[in-house]
Amino acid sequence: MTTAVFTPATEARLATARQVADAVLFEGYVLYPYRASAAKNRLRWQFGVLVPPAWSAGCEEHEFQHTECLMEPKPGASLAVEIRFLHTQRRIVQQAGADGAFETVGELRLHDRVLVPWDEGLEERVELTVPVSALAGEGAVFPFTRPAGEETEPVQDGAGRTVGRLVRRREEISGVVRLSAAELDGPYRTMRLTAVVENTSTWMPEPGAERDAALPHSLVASHLLLCLDAGAFLSMTDPPQWAKGAVKACRNLHTWPVLAGEPGRADLVLSSPIILEDHPAIAPESPGALYDATEIDEILALRTAALTDEEKREARGTDARAAAVVELADSMPPEVLERLHGAVRSLKEISRPGPSGFGEHGTARPETPWWDPGGDTDVDPEHDQVVVGGVPVGAGSRVVLRPGLRHSDAQDLFLHGRAALVEAVLHDVDGGVHIAVTVEGDPGADIRREQGRFLYFQPDEVEPLGAS
Protein backbone atom coordinates (compact mmCIF):
# COMPACT_ATOMS: atom_id res chain seq x y z
CA MET A 1 0.00 0.00 0.00
CA THR A 2 1.28 3.44 -0.90
CA THR A 3 0.04 6.84 0.22
CA ALA A 4 0.96 10.26 -1.09
CA VAL A 5 0.00 12.31 1.96
CA PHE A 6 2.54 12.67 4.74
CA THR A 7 1.52 12.48 8.38
CA PRO A 8 2.05 15.67 10.41
CA ALA A 9 5.03 14.04 12.13
CA THR A 10 6.65 13.08 8.82
CA GLU A 11 5.94 16.50 7.32
CA ALA A 12 7.59 18.14 10.34
CA ARG A 13 10.68 15.96 9.96
CA LEU A 14 11.01 16.68 6.23
CA ALA A 15 10.59 20.39 6.89
CA THR A 16 13.81 20.37 8.94
CA ALA A 17 15.75 19.43 5.80
CA ARG A 18 13.96 21.54 3.21
CA GLN A 19 15.92 24.73 3.83
CA VAL A 20 19.13 22.99 2.81
CA ALA A 21 17.25 21.09 0.09
CA ASP A 22 16.04 24.41 -1.29
CA ALA A 23 19.65 25.59 -1.50
CA VAL A 24 20.37 22.47 -3.58
CA LEU A 25 17.24 23.01 -5.68
CA PHE A 26 18.14 26.60 -6.58
CA GLU A 27 21.95 26.43 -6.56
CA GLY A 28 23.13 28.20 -9.70
CA TYR A 29 19.56 29.19 -10.62
CA VAL A 30 20.63 32.76 -11.40
CA LEU A 31 24.19 33.98 -10.84
CA TYR A 32 25.64 37.38 -10.02
CA PRO A 33 25.15 39.95 -11.58
CA TYR A 34 21.66 38.38 -11.76
CA ARG A 35 20.98 39.53 -15.30
CA ALA A 36 19.87 37.29 -18.16
CA SER A 37 22.36 39.03 -20.46
CA ALA A 38 25.36 38.00 -18.32
CA ALA A 39 27.42 35.26 -20.00
CA LYS A 40 27.32 33.05 -16.92
CA ASN A 41 23.49 33.08 -16.99
CA ARG A 42 23.23 31.88 -20.57
CA LEU A 43 24.19 28.30 -19.71
CA ARG A 44 21.58 27.25 -17.19
CA TRP A 45 21.03 24.47 -14.68
CA GLN A 46 24.41 23.04 -13.67
CA PHE A 47 23.45 20.37 -11.11
CA GLY A 48 21.19 17.34 -11.05
CA VAL A 49 19.75 17.65 -14.56
CA LEU A 50 18.02 14.39 -15.54
CA VAL A 51 17.58 14.66 -19.29
CA PRO A 52 15.30 12.59 -21.55
CA PRO A 53 16.79 9.20 -22.51
CA ALA A 54 17.01 10.19 -26.18
CA TRP A 55 19.20 13.16 -25.22
CA SER A 56 21.48 11.46 -22.68
CA ALA A 57 22.95 9.15 -25.31
CA GLY A 58 24.82 12.00 -26.94
CA CYS A 59 25.82 14.16 -23.95
CA GLU A 60 27.50 14.02 -20.58
CA GLU A 61 24.27 14.42 -18.61
CA HIS A 62 22.20 11.46 -17.51
CA GLU A 63 18.59 10.36 -17.40
CA PHE A 64 18.75 8.86 -13.88
CA GLN A 65 20.11 9.16 -10.35
CA HIS A 66 20.89 6.01 -8.36
CA THR A 67 21.02 6.23 -4.56
CA GLU A 68 22.03 3.42 -2.20
CA CYS A 69 22.30 3.80 1.56
CA LEU A 70 21.99 1.66 4.68
CA MET A 71 19.11 1.77 7.12
CA GLU A 72 17.98 0.00 10.28
CA PRO A 73 14.18 0.16 10.18
CA LYS A 74 12.12 -1.02 13.12
CA PRO A 75 9.34 -3.59 12.57
CA GLY A 76 6.38 -1.99 10.82
CA ALA A 77 8.38 1.08 9.70
CA SER A 78 7.33 3.16 6.72
CA LEU A 79 9.54 5.11 4.35
CA ALA A 80 8.51 8.57 3.18
CA VAL A 81 10.04 9.72 -0.10
CA GLU A 82 10.00 13.21 -1.57
CA ILE A 83 11.47 13.77 -5.03
CA ARG A 84 12.09 17.45 -5.68
CA PHE A 85 13.05 19.09 -8.96
CA LEU A 86 12.52 22.16 -11.11
CA HIS A 87 10.29 22.10 -14.18
CA THR A 88 11.71 24.46 -16.80
CA GLN A 89 9.13 27.05 -17.80
CA ARG A 90 10.02 29.02 -20.92
CA ARG A 91 8.99 32.67 -20.67
CA ILE A 92 8.35 34.70 -23.82
CA VAL A 93 8.02 38.50 -23.80
CA GLN A 94 5.42 40.10 -26.06
CA GLN A 95 4.67 43.75 -26.69
CA ALA A 96 1.16 45.08 -27.28
CA GLY A 97 0.55 46.75 -30.64
CA ALA A 98 -1.82 49.59 -31.45
CA ASP A 99 -4.24 47.11 -33.03
CA GLY A 100 -4.37 45.00 -29.85
CA ALA A 101 -2.17 42.26 -31.26
CA PHE A 102 0.93 41.04 -29.43
CA GLU A 103 4.36 40.71 -30.97
CA THR A 104 7.23 38.65 -29.50
CA VAL A 105 10.18 40.92 -28.66
CA GLY A 106 13.66 40.63 -27.20
CA GLU A 107 12.91 43.02 -24.33
CA LEU A 108 10.15 45.15 -22.89
CA ARG A 109 11.36 48.23 -21.03
CA LEU A 110 9.33 49.47 -18.08
CA HIS A 111 10.06 52.23 -15.58
CA ASP A 112 11.23 49.80 -12.88
CA ARG A 113 12.46 46.77 -14.81
CA VAL A 114 13.47 45.39 -18.20
CA LEU A 115 11.64 42.19 -19.09
CA VAL A 116 13.53 39.70 -21.25
CA PRO A 117 13.01 36.07 -22.33
CA TRP A 118 14.06 33.66 -19.60
CA ASP A 119 13.70 30.06 -18.46
CA GLU A 120 12.03 30.03 -15.06
CA GLY A 121 12.13 27.07 -12.68
CA LEU A 122 8.80 25.82 -11.36
CA GLU A 123 9.25 23.78 -8.18
CA GLU A 124 7.81 20.26 -8.41
CA ARG A 125 7.46 17.52 -5.77
CA VAL A 126 6.56 13.86 -5.95
CA GLU A 127 5.55 12.54 -2.53
CA LEU A 128 4.87 8.98 -1.46
CA THR A 129 4.93 6.78 1.61
CA VAL A 130 5.48 3.03 1.44
CA PRO A 131 5.93 0.30 4.10
CA VAL A 132 9.52 -0.90 4.24
CA SER A 133 8.20 -4.47 4.10
CA ALA A 134 6.82 -3.75 0.60
CA LEU A 135 10.30 -2.98 -0.75
CA ALA A 136 11.69 -6.52 -0.48
CA GLY A 137 12.42 -8.52 -3.60
CA GLU A 138 11.75 -6.57 -6.79
CA GLY A 139 10.59 -3.58 -4.78
CA ALA A 140 8.07 -1.01 -5.96
CA VAL A 141 7.79 1.27 -8.99
CA PHE A 142 6.02 4.65 -8.93
CA PRO A 143 5.59 6.48 -12.24
CA PHE A 144 4.71 10.18 -12.25
CA THR A 145 3.84 12.85 -14.82
CA ARG A 146 3.72 16.61 -14.81
CA PRO A 147 1.52 17.97 -17.62
CA ALA A 148 2.29 20.57 -20.22
CA GLY A 149 0.74 23.98 -19.76
CA GLU A 150 0.63 27.58 -20.88
CA GLU A 151 -0.13 30.71 -18.88
CA THR A 152 -0.37 34.37 -19.84
CA GLU A 153 0.35 37.33 -17.55
CA PRO A 154 -0.49 40.87 -18.65
CA VAL A 155 2.20 43.53 -18.21
CA GLN A 156 1.15 47.05 -17.28
CA ASP A 157 3.07 50.29 -17.13
CA GLY A 158 3.07 52.76 -14.25
CA ALA A 159 -0.22 54.27 -15.45
CA GLY A 160 -2.01 50.93 -15.44
CA ARG A 161 -2.05 50.52 -19.25
CA THR A 162 -1.42 47.07 -20.70
CA VAL A 163 1.80 47.35 -22.70
CA GLY A 164 2.56 43.68 -23.18
CA ARG A 165 2.33 40.23 -21.74
CA LEU A 166 4.44 37.30 -20.56
CA VAL A 167 3.67 33.88 -22.03
CA ARG A 168 4.91 30.92 -20.00
CA ARG A 169 5.00 27.48 -21.59
CA ARG A 170 5.79 24.13 -19.99
CA GLU A 171 6.32 20.78 -21.67
CA GLU A 172 5.17 17.47 -20.23
CA ILE A 173 7.62 15.72 -17.93
CA SER A 174 7.41 12.05 -17.05
CA GLY A 175 9.52 9.98 -14.71
CA VAL A 176 9.60 7.00 -12.43
CA VAL A 177 10.84 6.22 -8.91
CA ARG A 178 12.09 2.71 -8.25
CA LEU A 179 12.48 1.64 -4.61
CA SER A 180 13.83 -1.62 -3.23
CA ALA A 181 15.46 -2.84 -0.04
CA ALA A 182 17.50 -5.94 0.74
CA GLU A 183 18.53 -7.22 4.16
CA LEU A 184 22.27 -7.64 4.63
CA ASP A 185 23.97 -10.65 6.16
CA GLY A 186 25.23 -10.11 9.69
CA PRO A 187 24.18 -9.84 13.31
CA TYR A 188 22.32 -6.54 12.82
CA ARG A 189 19.02 -6.00 11.02
CA THR A 190 20.49 -3.69 8.42
CA MET A 191 19.05 -3.12 4.96
CA ARG A 192 20.45 -1.62 1.80
CA LEU A 193 17.91 0.83 0.38
CA THR A 194 18.03 1.54 -3.34
CA ALA A 195 16.19 4.55 -4.77
CA VAL A 196 16.38 5.34 -8.48
CA VAL A 197 14.84 8.47 -10.02
CA GLU A 198 14.59 8.28 -13.79
CA ASN A 199 13.41 10.54 -16.59
CA THR A 200 11.15 8.47 -18.88
CA SER A 201 10.18 11.19 -21.35
CA THR A 202 9.61 9.97 -24.91
CA TRP A 203 10.68 13.33 -26.38
CA MET A 204 12.97 12.98 -29.40
CA PRO A 205 15.38 15.77 -30.37
CA GLU A 206 15.35 17.11 -33.89
CA PRO A 207 18.59 16.89 -35.88
CA GLY A 208 21.00 19.57 -34.73
CA ALA A 209 19.04 20.31 -31.54
CA GLU A 210 20.98 21.94 -28.70
CA ARG A 211 20.77 21.45 -24.93
CA ASP A 212 18.17 24.20 -24.53
CA ALA A 213 15.70 22.06 -26.45
CA ALA A 214 16.05 19.21 -23.94
CA LEU A 215 15.72 21.30 -20.77
CA PRO A 216 11.91 21.73 -20.84
CA HIS A 217 11.65 17.92 -20.82
CA SER A 218 14.20 17.46 -18.03
CA LEU A 219 14.05 17.08 -14.24
CA VAL A 220 16.31 19.95 -13.15
CA ALA A 221 18.25 20.00 -9.84
CA SER A 222 16.70 16.65 -8.97
CA HIS A 223 17.25 15.33 -5.44
CA LEU A 224 15.64 13.06 -2.85
CA LEU A 225 14.48 13.33 0.75
CA LEU A 226 14.05 10.00 2.58
CA CYS A 227 12.51 9.66 6.04
CA LEU A 228 11.90 6.65 8.29
CA ASP A 229 9.07 6.94 10.80
CA ALA A 230 10.66 4.22 12.95
CA GLY A 231 14.35 3.43 12.72
CA ALA A 232 17.52 5.13 11.51
CA PHE A 233 19.86 5.49 8.56
CA LEU A 234 23.61 4.94 8.81
CA SER A 235 26.03 7.66 7.82
CA MET A 236 27.61 7.00 4.43
CA THR A 237 30.43 9.40 5.29
CA ASP A 238 31.28 8.18 8.78
CA PRO A 239 29.69 4.74 9.29
CA PRO A 240 30.35 2.52 12.31
CA GLN A 241 33.30 0.18 11.91
CA TRP A 242 31.16 -2.92 11.37
CA ALA A 243 29.27 -1.26 8.49
CA LYS A 244 32.22 0.14 6.52
CA GLY A 245 32.37 -2.82 4.14
CA ALA A 246 28.65 -2.60 3.38
CA VAL A 247 28.88 1.16 2.86
CA LYS A 248 31.77 0.71 0.47
CA ALA A 249 29.66 -1.75 -1.55
CA CYS A 250 26.86 0.79 -2.05
CA ARG A 251 26.54 2.34 -5.51
CA ASN A 252 25.69 6.02 -5.77
CA LEU A 253 25.56 7.44 -9.27
CA HIS A 254 25.09 11.16 -9.96
CA THR A 255 24.05 11.79 -6.35
CA TRP A 256 25.30 11.33 -2.77
CA PRO A 257 23.22 10.64 0.38
CA VAL A 258 23.94 12.37 3.70
CA LEU A 259 22.17 12.45 7.04
CA ALA A 260 19.96 15.52 7.17
CA GLY A 261 18.19 17.52 9.83
CA GLU A 262 19.63 18.37 13.20
CA PRO A 263 22.73 16.54 14.53
CA GLY A 264 21.95 13.66 16.85
CA ARG A 265 19.14 12.21 14.73
CA ALA A 266 19.46 9.79 11.84
CA ASP A 267 15.93 9.25 10.54
CA LEU A 268 16.33 11.62 7.58
CA VAL A 269 18.52 11.51 4.44
CA LEU A 270 19.11 14.06 1.68
CA SER A 271 20.46 12.53 -1.53
CA SER A 272 21.90 15.44 -3.48
CA PRO A 273 23.74 16.01 -6.78
CA ILE A 274 25.98 18.35 -4.78
CA ILE A 275 28.26 16.53 -2.32
CA LEU A 276 27.47 17.66 1.22
CA GLU A 277 28.55 16.67 4.71
CA ASP A 278 26.23 14.99 7.21
CA HIS A 279 23.68 17.34 8.77
CA PRO A 280 24.31 20.28 6.43
CA ALA A 281 22.81 23.56 7.56
CA ILE A 282 22.35 27.09 6.31
CA ALA A 283 24.55 29.58 8.18
CA PRO A 284 22.36 31.45 10.69
CA GLU A 285 23.92 34.74 9.56
CA SER A 286 22.67 34.29 5.97
CA PRO A 287 19.88 36.82 5.36
CA GLY A 288 18.42 35.11 2.30
CA ALA A 289 19.06 33.00 -0.78
CA LEU A 290 21.59 34.37 -3.27
CA TYR A 291 21.67 31.25 -5.53
CA ASP A 292 25.37 31.66 -6.27
CA ALA A 293 28.07 29.16 -5.23
CA THR A 294 26.38 28.21 -1.93
CA GLU A 295 27.19 31.14 -1.11
CA ILE A 296 29.52 34.04 -0.36
CA ASP A 297 26.89 36.27 1.18
CA GLU A 298 28.99 39.30 2.08
CA ILE A 299 30.73 39.82 -1.24
CA LEU A 300 27.59 39.04 -3.24
CA ALA A 301 25.52 41.48 -1.18
CA LEU A 302 28.13 44.23 -1.57
CA ARG A 303 28.56 43.67 -5.30
CA THR A 304 24.81 43.51 -5.89
CA ALA A 305 24.26 46.76 -4.01
CA ALA A 306 26.95 48.34 -6.21
CA LEU A 307 25.20 47.49 -9.51
CA THR A 308 24.10 50.47 -11.57
CA ASP A 309 20.42 51.41 -11.64
CA GLU A 310 20.16 50.09 -15.20
CA GLU A 311 21.74 46.79 -14.23
CA LYS A 312 19.31 46.46 -11.33
CA ARG A 313 16.38 47.14 -13.67
CA GLU A 314 17.47 44.26 -15.87
CA ALA A 315 18.02 41.99 -12.88
CA ARG A 316 14.52 42.77 -11.60
CA GLY A 317 13.10 41.91 -15.00
CA THR A 318 15.12 38.71 -15.34
CA ASP A 319 13.41 36.72 -12.60
CA ALA A 320 11.41 37.28 -9.43
CA ARG A 321 14.17 35.62 -7.42
CA ALA A 322 16.79 37.91 -8.95
CA ALA A 323 14.58 40.89 -8.09
CA ALA A 324 14.41 39.66 -4.50
CA VAL A 325 18.22 39.52 -4.33
CA VAL A 326 18.47 43.13 -5.51
CA GLU A 327 15.91 44.27 -2.95
CA LEU A 328 17.72 42.32 -0.22
CA ALA A 329 21.04 43.97 -1.05
CA ASP A 330 19.51 47.44 -1.26
CA SER A 331 17.60 47.17 2.02
CA MET A 332 20.07 45.23 4.17
CA PRO A 333 20.66 47.04 7.49
CA PRO A 334 24.32 47.69 8.41
CA GLU A 335 24.11 45.40 11.45
CA VAL A 336 22.99 42.49 9.23
CA LEU A 337 25.79 43.14 6.74
CA GLU A 338 28.25 43.25 9.63
CA ARG A 339 27.20 39.74 10.65
CA LEU A 340 28.22 38.46 7.21
CA HIS A 341 31.84 39.50 7.73
CA GLY A 342 32.66 36.18 9.35
CA ALA A 343 31.86 33.86 12.22
CA VAL A 344 34.09 31.54 14.24
CA ARG A 345 32.36 28.33 15.34
CA SER A 346 35.11 25.80 15.99
CA LEU A 347 37.84 27.47 18.07
CA LYS A 348 38.26 26.35 21.66
CA GLU A 349 40.93 26.61 24.30
CA ILE A 350 43.21 23.62 24.66
CA SER A 351 43.94 22.86 28.30
CA ARG A 352 46.68 20.49 29.36
CA PRO A 353 49.21 20.17 32.18
CA GLY A 354 52.40 22.06 31.41
CA PRO A 355 55.36 23.94 32.77
CA SER A 356 55.09 27.19 34.69
CA GLY A 357 54.18 30.20 32.61
CA PHE A 358 51.03 28.59 31.25
CA GLY A 359 47.76 30.35 31.90
CA GLU A 360 45.14 29.58 34.52
CA HIS A 361 44.02 25.92 34.63
CA GLY A 362 47.05 24.92 32.59
CA THR A 363 45.98 26.65 29.38
CA ALA A 364 48.95 27.50 27.16
CA ARG A 365 49.18 31.21 26.41
CA PRO A 366 52.39 31.86 24.46
CA GLU A 367 53.75 35.38 24.34
CA THR A 368 53.66 35.33 20.51
CA PRO A 369 50.35 34.40 18.83
CA TRP A 370 50.40 31.26 16.70
CA TRP A 371 49.25 33.25 13.68
CA ASP A 372 52.19 35.67 13.75
CA PRO A 373 54.38 34.73 10.72
CA GLY A 374 57.48 35.91 12.55
CA GLY A 375 56.54 34.35 15.85
CA ASP A 376 58.51 31.11 15.43
CA THR A 377 62.23 31.66 14.98
CA ASP A 378 62.73 27.91 14.45
CA VAL A 379 61.41 28.13 10.87
CA ASP A 380 62.91 29.99 7.92
CA PRO A 381 61.09 29.37 4.62
CA GLU A 382 63.96 30.69 2.51
CA HIS A 383 66.54 28.36 4.07
CA ASP A 384 64.56 25.40 5.44
CA GLN A 385 64.81 22.08 3.66
CA VAL A 386 62.76 18.90 3.54
CA VAL A 387 64.08 15.48 2.55
CA VAL A 388 62.30 14.01 -0.47
CA GLY A 389 63.40 10.60 -1.68
CA GLY A 390 66.59 10.92 0.32
CA VAL A 391 67.46 14.28 -1.28
CA PRO A 392 67.30 17.61 0.62
CA VAL A 393 64.94 20.01 -1.13
CA GLY A 394 64.85 23.74 -0.38
CA ALA A 395 64.69 27.14 -2.03
CA GLY A 396 66.57 26.97 -5.35
CA SER A 397 66.06 23.22 -5.82
CA ARG A 398 64.52 21.94 -9.04
CA VAL A 399 61.76 19.35 -8.82
CA VAL A 400 59.33 17.47 -11.02
CA LEU A 401 55.66 17.88 -10.05
CA ARG A 402 53.66 14.69 -9.43
CA PRO A 403 50.27 15.96 -8.19
CA GLY A 404 47.14 13.87 -8.04
CA LEU A 405 47.49 11.84 -4.86
CA ARG A 406 44.85 13.94 -3.08
CA HIS A 407 42.91 15.19 -6.11
CA SER A 408 42.49 18.48 -4.26
CA ASP A 409 42.59 20.60 -7.41
CA ALA A 410 41.73 19.36 -10.89
CA GLN A 411 43.98 22.07 -12.37
CA ASP A 412 46.98 20.34 -10.80
CA LEU A 413 46.63 17.51 -13.33
CA PHE A 414 47.83 19.86 -16.06
CA LEU A 415 51.10 20.28 -14.15
CA HIS A 416 51.91 16.58 -13.87
CA GLY A 417 55.46 15.99 -15.05
CA ARG A 418 56.36 19.69 -15.29
CA ALA A 419 59.67 20.93 -13.90
CA ALA A 420 59.48 23.59 -11.21
CA LEU A 421 61.76 25.76 -9.09
CA VAL A 422 61.33 25.58 -5.31
CA GLU A 423 60.87 29.07 -3.86
CA ALA A 424 60.39 28.17 -0.18
CA VAL A 425 59.65 25.36 2.26
CA LEU A 426 56.93 26.29 4.72
CA HIS A 427 55.59 24.72 7.89
CA ASP A 428 51.99 25.21 8.98
CA VAL A 429 50.69 25.36 12.57
CA ASP A 430 49.56 21.72 12.38
CA GLY A 431 53.04 20.44 11.57
CA GLY A 432 52.46 20.03 7.84
CA VAL A 433 55.13 20.85 5.26
CA HIS A 434 54.34 22.71 2.02
CA ILE A 435 56.70 23.33 -0.89
CA ALA A 436 56.14 26.63 -2.73
CA VAL A 437 57.15 26.48 -6.39
CA THR A 438 57.04 28.37 -9.67
CA VAL A 439 56.70 26.31 -12.86
CA GLU A 440 59.63 26.51 -15.22
CA GLY A 441 58.68 28.04 -18.55
CA ASP A 442 55.81 30.00 -17.02
CA PRO A 443 56.04 33.50 -18.57
CA GLY A 444 54.44 34.94 -15.44
CA ALA A 445 56.90 33.34 -13.03
CA ASP A 446 58.77 36.60 -12.32
CA ILE A 447 55.53 38.40 -11.52
CA ARG A 448 54.40 35.54 -9.26
CA ARG A 449 57.75 35.65 -7.48
CA GLU A 450 57.54 39.41 -6.90
CA GLN A 451 54.01 39.11 -5.56
CA GLY A 452 54.70 35.98 -3.49
CA ARG A 453 52.02 34.04 -5.38
CA PHE A 454 53.25 30.48 -5.63
CA LEU A 455 51.83 27.02 -6.24
CA TYR A 456 51.99 24.75 -3.21
CA PHE A 457 52.58 21.01 -3.08
CA GLN A 458 53.33 18.53 -0.33
CA PRO A 459 56.59 16.56 -0.26
CA ASP A 460 55.02 13.38 -1.67
CA GLU A 461 53.79 15.34 -4.70
CA VAL A 462 57.23 16.29 -5.99
CA GLU A 463 60.39 14.47 -7.07
CA PRO A 464 63.89 15.96 -6.99
CA LEU A 465 64.85 16.62 -10.59
CA GLY A 466 67.02 13.79 -11.83
CA ALA A 467 65.73 11.29 -9.27
CA SER A 468 64.80 7.91 -10.68
N, C-alpha and C positions, 0 to 999 in steps of 0.2 A: 504494500500500500504506500502511495506517495501523496503528500500534501504540498501545496504551494503557499500556505500561509504559516508564517512563523508564530510560535507562541510568544507572549510578552517577554518571557525570560530569555528566549533565544534572540529575539529582536534587540533586547537590551545588551546582550553579549556582543552581537555583531556590530552594534552601534559604537562600541569601544574601539573597534578597529577601522571604522569607516573614514575617520579623519586622515589616517595614514593612507588608506586605500584610495581616497580622493586625490591625494598627492600623486599616487601612482597613475590614477586615471587621467589626470590632467598634466602630468609632467611633459614639458615641451609643447603644450597645446598652443601657446603663443609666446614668442620669445622677445626679450628686449631688443629693439625699442618699441615693441608691441604694435608695429604697423605692418599691414599686409604687403606693402611695397618693399620691406626690408628683405634682403637676400635670404637670410636665415629662416624667414617665415614662408618661403616659397616651396620648400620641401617639408611636408607636414608629416606628423605622426611617426615618431622615431621608435617607440617601444610597443611591444605586444600586439603588432598588427597581424591578425590571422586573415590571410587573403583567400580568395576562392581557389579551389583545387586547380582549375585550369590556368590560373595565373602563377601559382607557386612553382610549377614545373620549370619556368624560365627565369626565376629570380631567386634572390637570397632570402626572401621572406617565406613563411611557412603557413600551412592551413590549419595547424593544430598546436596545442600545448599539452604536454604530458607530465603530470605531477604524480610522484610517489612519495609517501611518507609513512611513518609508523605511528600506530595508535594503540591504546589500551582501553577499549570500550568496556563498560560494565554491562552485565546482562540486561537485555531490554533496551539498550541505548539506541538513540536515533541520531542521524547525521543530517545537519542542515547545510545546504550548499547554496551559495549566492555567486553567480557568474555576473561580472560587471564589465561593461565595455561601452565604447562610444560608437554611435551610429552616425556616419558622415552625412551631413545635411548640406547640400550645395545651395548657396544663396546667390541669386541673380538680382542685379540692380536695374530697375527700369524707371525711365523718366516719363512723366505725363506730358502729352502733346496738347496743342490747342484744340484739336478735334476730339479729345478725350481718350485717344489711343495711347498705348504705352510702348515705349521703345527701349530695348536693352542697351545699356550704356556702361562705360568703364568706370564711371564715378558719378556721384550725385552730391553736389556741394551744398551744405546747409550752414546756418550761422554758427552751429556748435559742433558740427562733425562733418566728416567726408565719408560717405558710404561707398564701399567698393565691393566687388565680388569676393566671396570668402567661403571656405568650407567650415561650417560650424559642427560641433560635436554634441549630439543629443545623447544624454546618459541613458543607458539601457541596463536592466537587471533581469536575470532569470533566477527565480527562487524555487527551491524544492526541499522537501524533508523526506528522508527515507530511513526505515529501520536498518541498522547495521546488519542484522540477520539476513536481509534481502539482498545483500551485496555479495554473498558467497557464490562460488562457481562462476558462471558467466557474467554475473552482476546484473546491472540494470542500465537501460538506455533511455535517454530523455531528449527527444527532438524538440526544437523550438524555432519559431519564425517571428520576424518583425516585419510588418507589411510596408509596402511602398506608400508614399503619401506626398501631397503637395499642399502648401499653405501660402496665403498671400497676406502681407501686412502693408497697409497704406502708410505713406510717408508724408508728413505735413511740415510746412515751414513755420516760422515763428508767428505768423498771422493766422495759422489754422487752415491754410489752403493746402489741398492735396497736390503735391508736386511730383510724386512718384510712388513706387511701391517696391517691396522686397518680395521675391518669389523664392520659396524654399522647397526643394525637392529631395525626397528620400527614395532610395531603391530598396527593394525587398532584401532582407538578410535572413538566411537560414543556417542553423547549426545544430549540433548535437552534443550532449554531455554523456559520457560513458563512465560509470562508476562500478568498481569491483573491489573486493577485499578478500585477502587470503591469510589464514592463520599461519604463523611461523612456528617452526619446530623449536622446542626449548621449554624451560620450566615456567616461563611467564606467558600469560595470555596476551600475546602481542600480534597485531595484524598489520599487514602491508596494505595500505589504501592506495588505489590507483584512480585518478580522476583525469579524464581526457576531455578537453574542449576542442571542438572541431568545426571549421567552417564547411558547410555542405552545399553552398550555393552552386547552382548549375549555370551561372553566368559564364559566357564564353567571350574572350576578348577578340576584337576585330584585328585584322592584320595591321601591324605597326602601332597598336595601342600602347600608351604609356601608363605609368603607375597610377596617375590621377584617375584613369578610367576604372581601375580596380578598387579604389578606396571606398566608393559608395556601397560596394558589395562586401566590404571587409568588416571584421570585428576589430575595432581599434582600441589599443591600450587594454587588451583583455587580461583579466586576472580573476582569481578565485578566493572566496572566503569559505572556510570550512569550520563547523562548530559541532562539537559533541555535547549532548545534553547530560550525559553521564559517562565519565571517563576522561582520558587525557591523551594528548599527542606527545611524542618524544621529539626533542630538539634534533633537527638535522645538522645543525652547526656544532652543537656540543652535547652529543648523546651520552648516556651512561656507558661505562666500559663494556658491559655485556652486550650492548646493542650496536657497537661500532661496526661490526661485520655486516649486520643486516642493513644499517644505514648506507654503508658503502655500496651495497648491492642494489640500492634503489636507483631508478632511472628518472631523471628530471630533464626534460627537453624543452628549451625555450621558456623556462620558468624556474623559480626556486621557492620552496616553501619555508616559512619561518614562523615561529610562535608569535602570536599577535596579542594585542590587549596589554593589560598591565602586568609587570613582572610578578612572578609568584603563582601565576595561573597558566595552565597548559591545555585548556579546552578549545582553543581558537587558533587557526592557522590562516595566514595570508600567503597565497602562492602568487608570486609577482614576476613579471618580466624584467624588473629591476632588482638586482641582488641587494637584499637588506640584511640587517642583523636581527636576532631574536628581539621581540618586543620593541620594534621601532616606534618612535614617537615624534610628533611635531614639537619643535622647540617652543617653550611657553612664551618666549619673547616675540615670536613671529606674529605680526599684526594681521596677516592675511595671506592668501595665496598669490604668488607671483609667477608660478608656472615655469620657472626658468632655472634649470640645473639644481633643483631641490636643496636649497635655494640660498643665494647670498643676499639676504634681505637688506642689509644696510646699503651696500653699493648699488643694488637695483633700485631701492627707494630714492637714493640721492640722484642717480642718473635719470630716473624717470621724472623726478621733479624738475630737472634741468632741461628737459626737452623744450623746444620752442612751442609757441602757441599753435602754430600750423601742424607741427608733428603730433601734438596732443589731439588736435581735431581729427587727424587721420586715425590715430590709435582708438579714439572713442568710436569712430565709425567702422573700425575693423571688426570688433567683437564686443559683446557686452562685458565679457570678462576682462578684456583689455581696457575698456572704459573704467571698470572698477579699480584696476591697478592704478590708472592715472589719478582717479579721485582719491585713492588711498594715499598716494605719494604727496598730492597737493594739500591734503588735510591732516597729515600726520603731526600730532603735537610734538614739540621738542623732547619732552620726557619719554615718549614712546620711541622716537628715533635714537635717543641716548641708550635705551635698553638694547638696541641692536648692535651696539659697538663691541659687544663680546660678553661672554659669561664663562666663568670657571666652575666646573661641576665636579672635577675629579681630584683636586689637590687635597692632601691631608698631611698633617704633621706625622713624622716618623719618630716614634719614641723607642729608645733602646738604652740599656746600660752603657755607660761610657766613661772616659776619663774626666777629670775635673775640667771646668770651663764649658761644659755642656749646660744647656738651659735647664729650667725647672722641670722636674720629673724626668730628667735624662734626655730631653729633646736636644738634638744637635743644632746649634745656632752658630755656624761659622762666621768669622768676621767679614769674609768676602762672599757675596751672594753667588750661588751656583751658576747663575746666568751671566755673570760678568766675564767676557771673553779673556780679560787679562788677569782673572782671579786665580788661575792655577799656573804657577811658574814651572810646574813639572812637564808641561807640554809646550812644544814649539813647532807649529805646523810647517814652517819653512825648513826646519832641520830634522824633524822626527822622521824615523824610518819604520817600516813594517816588513817583516820577512815573508816573502811570497815564493813558494816553491824552493826554499832554501836560499833565496837571493834577497838581500836588503833592497827595499824600494823606498825612495824618498824623492823630494823635489829635484827635478832634473833627470830622473830616470825615464827611460822609454819602455812602454808596455804595449801589449796587444790586448784589446778589449774582448772579453768573452761574456757578455751579459746574457740574461735569459734564465738563470737559475731561479729567480724569484718572480719573473714575469711582472715586475712592478710597473714597467712603462713599456708599452708596445713600441715606442719610438726607439728604444734601445736596440731592438733587433736590427735596425739599419746600421748600427755601429759594430756589429759582430765582425771580428777579424781586423778592425781598423787599428792602426798604430796611433798611440797617443803619448803626450808628454805629461809627466806627473808634475803638478804645480804645488801640491801640499799634501801632507798626511794629517788628518784631523781626528780627534777623539771626542766623542759626544759624552754627555753626562751619564749615560747608561753603560759606558765602557766599550761602546762600539767604535770601530775604526772605519774611516771613510777616506778614499783616495780621490782627490780633486785633480781632474785632468783637462787638457785641451786636446782636441783631435788634430793630428798632423794633417796638413793640407787644407784645413779650414780657413778660408780667407778672412774670417772674422775673429781668428784666434787672438790677434793683438788687442782688439777691442775688448774681447771677453777678459783678457788678462788685466787690462787697465781697470776694468770695472769690477773685477773679482767675481765674474760670473762663469763658474766652471761646471763641468759635468762630474757627478759623483758616483763612484762605484765602490763596492766592498772588496776586500782582498781576494776572495775566491772568484771574483768576476774579471780579474786581470791576470795576464801572464807576463813576466819579465821578457822583454824583447830578446829573441835568440834562444829562449828556453825551449826544450824539446817537449 
